[in-house]
Amino acid sequence: MTRGLTKEGMLFVISGPSGSGKDTVIDKVRALDPSIGTSVSATTRPIRKGEKEGINYYYKSIEEFDALIEAGDVLEWDVFQGNKYGTLKSELDSQLQQGKFIMLAITVPGALKIKELFPKESVLIFNLPPSLDTLKSRILNRGRETTAEADARFRAAIENEIPKAVLFDYILVNDNLDETVDSLMSIIKAESSRFSRNETILKDLHLVD
């Protein structure tokens, strides 16, 4: 188990440009430590065979999803193939209250919003490629978009995303996957061992007033 002594819930938010390998890093960390969870997102996509409400997604109508946005419960959202997907504040609140460690891969604006709403519980980690040439190659080689769309993502990374890395708590350069995963697990261990996250334990042991 990666976590230290703390019994408090924590949010480890991984962000960075498309093609930096955020999801791959998270999948590897969660395979090594299944106690690290992830947030269940809301979507307007219809439920598919074999999926379950509250396990895969929270399935909402367009009207319900928009009402959640209006109520401020959707921290960040995106559209994919005509369907909306978003991270719910209520879902994070629930898991933090249960003392869980949650790891999320979300947009840069979404990460900064989480830091604003959960300043104590959240740790922001910016995932970078080893070079801009590598980033451009990864975006193009994914084959998910046209060349024009991939170029637009690359420009957005340079102009809008990478400059905001200075607002994050940690930087990971994702060149070697195993080394990146080791670094991330070290961050989790160190953050969960901070004195400020373990005061209640010290009080329980009568080591501090």
CORPETA-V620717 format. One record per helix or strand. SS is the DSSP state (a for helix, b for strand). FROM is the first residue (numbers start at 1). LEN is the number of residues. If there is no record, write none. Layout:
SS|FROM|LEN ; SS|FROM|LEN
This chain:
b|10|6 ; a|22|11 ; b|37|1 ; b|42|2 ; b|53|1 ; b|57|3 ; a|62|10 ; b|74|7 ; b|83|6 ; a|89|9 ; b|101|5 ; a|108|10 ; b|122|7 ; a|132|10 ; a|147|21 ; b|170|4 ; a|177|16 ; a|195|3 ; a|199|6
